[in-house]
Amino acid sequence: MDVRSIREELLKSFENVRTLEELEALRVRFLGKKGVIQQGFKKLKELPPEEKKAMGKLLNDLRKEVEERLASVRERLLEEERKQQVERERIDVTMPGTELAWGSTHILRKAKEELQYIARKLGFTIVDGPEVEDDFHNFEALNFPPYHPSRDMQDTLFLPGGLLLRTHTSAVQIRALQRKKPPVRIFTVGRVYRREEVTARKFLAFHQAEGLWIDKKVSIGHLKGVLAEFIKGFFGPGYKLRFRPSYFPFVEPGMEVDVECVFCGGKGCKVCQYSGWLEILGAGMVHPNVLRAVGYDPEEYTGFAFGMGVDRMVMLKYGINDIRLLFDGNQKFLRSV
Ligand code: DAH
């Protein structure tokens, strides 16, 4: 057997190895049990004794050489592979990044926070009340006569067990008065529900803000001053307010308050139906019956309350003409305001 030519073949094969798999095939071919070198050792016994020794040495040297070659080629291939991997996984830090979709504050929430900010500045405490109410807090304590039309199925969404979804945030007045001692000065913003046919102007749910101030000698003058601050804070300075007598069971006198049209400045336009005024809130001096219902002496304490339509104010401020847009989470719309 010609060890020298085996060696040559072997060295040549190593030159062409490109992958670890190929290298492994080579190893099997030369060093495996049935490999060339092993075959060589087997054939040793057929040789005459004087050649045996020399041949044995040649084969041993060859095996050693092959082992060393294998090791060094393996090292080279592994190194190449590492380099390729680094190249593959290289990150080009100069590439433009992927833009993140940032969330933003919903305009209703923004309005809520703005109103709360104004209220706090005026000394009101921000409170919350439940959206699931009972008849007492939503109607009875607010001096609604037993057969008042607003208790009617048309307006109120009733729940099992004598409960209902509050129809106005005025219910929070009662909860605050029950919980606190005078003076009471609270402000709340929240969702209310009515059984309405859904249109561009009306939705099953909407938002109200409610303020209440009970103390000794609180007058309509205070109410006017506070409302003027709210309108100025929310819509900006310079809008006139108009107070019109109106009826709400829980106030006496009751009134509706209009703000000069924020679109035409009072000249008259489509939004204000050419009246120059926008109706945005109800208010009045708290009815003695309400104070009595929660154990306050109306001879000692007086106060005012007001309720604003937050959705309407938001729609006017941003020029939105469909209330449903405030509820359906449409990204395209929300990004545009
Ligand atoms: N709760 C009334 C409504 O939902 C609004 C309102 C009117 C609230 C007069 C008040 C008020 O506090 O004094 O229409």
Residues whose N, C-alpha, C, O or C-beta is under 5 A from the ligand:
A	BS01	DAH	T167 H168 S170 G211 F248 V251 G282 A283 G284 A305 F306 G307
